[in-house]
Amino acid sequence: MGKIRKIKNMRDFRNSKSSYYVSQDNQDVERPYTVMESKTRKIITRCETRTMAESIAKFQNKTPSFGANGFPDFLKE
């Protein structure tokens, strides 16, 4: 009998209660992955790889840099 493999689905941050999620921007060739804020849908940072963007979003969801205040507007794109 063949073994059944369980495929790990990527977590969709947009549907969860998290404040930040990863999105893909097709216009920027060098840094296509963006970390977005859920409330305002503004870009926090752009990354070259999806794993780097996911690690930033996961870190900000777990321990926010600016506490309950969120990112200041001058740091957003």
C-alpha positions as a printed Julia matrix, in Angstrom:
77×3 Matrix{Float64}:
  0.0    0.0     0.0
  1.14   3.51   -0.71
  1.76   6.02    1.99
 -0.6    8.94    2.21
  1.25  12.24    2.42
 -0.25  15.16    4.21
  0.31  18.39    2.32
  0.87  21.4     4.51
 -1.37  24.24    3.44
  0.02  27.72    3.77
 -1.71  29.75    6.42
 -3.84  32.55    5.01
 -3.17  35.57    7.23
 -5.97  37.6     5.62
 -8.66  35.32    7.09
 -7.17  34.99   10.56
 -7.21  37.42   13.47
 -3.65  38.52   12.78
 -2.74  42.13   12.11
 -0.2   41.48    9.33
 -0.2   39.17    6.29
  1.93  38.46    3.21
  0.83  39.51   -0.24
  2.44  39.25   -3.67
  2.95  42.32   -5.86
  3.57  41.53   -9.53
  4.73  45.05  -10.38
  7.96  44.94   -8.34
 10.3   42.39   -9.93
 13.14  42.56   -7.39
 10.99  42.42   -4.22
  7.61  40.87   -5.11
  6.47  39.86   -1.6
  4.98  42.5     0.69
  3.99  42.48    4.35
  0.62  44.21    4.63
 -1.28  45.59    7.62
 -4.79  44.1     7.82
 -6.6   47.18    9.15
 -5.33  49.78    6.67
 -4.07  47.47    3.89
 -0.88  49.51    3.64
  2.52  48.02    2.86
  4.87  47.67    5.82
  7.88  46.26    3.96
  8.87  44.54    0.71
 10.92  41.32    0.63
 12.74  39.21   -1.95
 11.51  35.82   -0.7
  8.19  34.61    0.68
  9.84  32.94    3.67
 11.44  36.23    4.74
  8.12  38.07    4.41
  6.28  35.36    6.35
  8.83  35.46    9.15
  8.43  39.26    9.47
  4.62  38.97    9.5
  4.74  36.15   12.06
  7.11  38.11   14.3
  4.94  41.26   14.13
  1.81  39.25   14.91
  3.45  37.6    17.91
  5.44  40.53   19.37
  4.58  43.87   17.74
  7.47  46.33   17.54
  5.34  49.32   18.54
  3.03  47.54   20.97
 -0.71  48.12   20.69
 -0.15  51.35   18.73
  0.86  49.63   15.49
  3.26  50.98   12.88
  3.49  54.77   12.55
  2.21  56.18    9.25
  5.6   57.56    8.21
  7.06  54.01    8.16
  4.35  52.65    5.86
  4.54  52.9     2.07
